[in-house]
C-alpha cells in the first residue's frame, strides 16, 4: 500500500466559548491523536490475518475478569475473517498530538472540563478528565 501516515484518533469533543472564563475566545475542538508514519502494507494471507486477530484479542482480553476466547477455525470465524483487513506498518516516526485547552488559563480549563463532564457524552468526559490532568 505504501501509505505515509496513519492516524489513530482518541477521544475528542467540541468546546464552547461560553465555557471559558475569559473573553475573546472562539469555539474549538479538543482531542488526542497519534500519527504513525511509515510504510503500510495490507496483509493478504488469511493465516497471517488470523494471527493478527488472535494477538489482538489476547492483548486486550488479558486484563478482563472473564477473558473472552477466540475460536479460530469455526465457520463463524472464517466468515468474519473474510471481512477483516489486516495491515502492518514499518514505523519510521510516531507523533502524539493533543489539544486540551492548554493555551487557556487554569480557571478557564477547569470551567470547560466541568461543562464537558456534564454533557453525558463518554468522549467529552474523557477529554474533561485529561484536561484536569494537565491542571495538576
Secondary structure, 3 states (H helix, E strand, C coil): CCCCEEEEEEEEEEECHHHCCCCCCCCEEEEEEEEEEEEEEEECCHHHHHHHHHHHHHHHHCCCCCCCCCCCCCHHHHHHHCCCCEEEEEEEEEEEEEECCCCCCHHHHHHHHHHHHCCCCHHHHHHHHHHHHHHC
